């Protein structure tokens, strides 16, 4: 850790309180001048730090800059050993993490970005990832089970995102099969799991779990092609303070709780309870085929069970659905 990171870690641990330059310098074994320079460099990076003579330095509650220190503070349980890397802008956190995976980095790294220039969504779509208003992060996992685990990772992650959001913001979101997070009828977060199968064992050599959340509305609004379907948690309200960092930390912590016993599928009950599609009429797309079906349930393997207008039961492992009537409030 360089001096800037060490100073920020101390200020983050005491967010809202003043730490004297002397106390910082003594505890970190640097000169007061070196600490002062580090604080000024952090302010130049955009951090909201109050520096008062005879009082010291204080990381203000409203500081919203994503940092390793602000995220690590909220990692608990199995997630507390995660290595966190934070970037202002990347092409895609998933692409970057796939390179790490090919370089044999071990499980337990998370890349967090403030913006992405080539954010990826499912089915080769893009994921709009502007700066300051969203969070985009990817986890590197090396699960022990078969390739089927990929679907379990996605379903567990959907529950973790929905629960993490509720824990941090109090807002209740719904899950649209397979992995869209819906708030007030609009897609507010998405999940993309990309995996590589080991041809010799048939197991997974790695999985990259990517999560993107629209925390507030982008400054110029959403682009026209998604403005009817996309939404955010806070809308036009600015979301100040550590909310984005807390969301990342809490979501990873909840997810890791499920991940250690992934095959027990403890998350499936909550997944069904938070589903916005069960009991609904939807358009079900599979390849070029589209059918109007009513969703009956989602089984423990994440398979969608539905019935056609002719009362024929169908089961979908993958594909896409579009809701015809959206539940009020979610
Ligand atoms: C979808 O809803 O289609 C999935 C969206 C997944 C977006 C996230 S943002 C972080 C990670 N990096 C990417 O390029 N995509 C995922």
Boltz pocket constraint, residues with backbone or C-beta under 6 A from the ligand:
constraints:
  - pocket:
      binder: B
      contacts: [[A, 91], [A, 92], [A, 93], [A, 94], [A, 95], [A, 116], [A, 118], [A, 119], [A, 120], [A, 121], [A, 122], [A, 123], [A, 125], [A, 126], [A, 127], [A, 135], [A, 136], [A, 137], [A, 138], [A, 179], [A, 180], [A, 189], [A, 190], [A, 191], [A, 192], [A, 209], [A, 210], [A, 211], [A, 212], [A, 213]]
      max_distance: 6.0
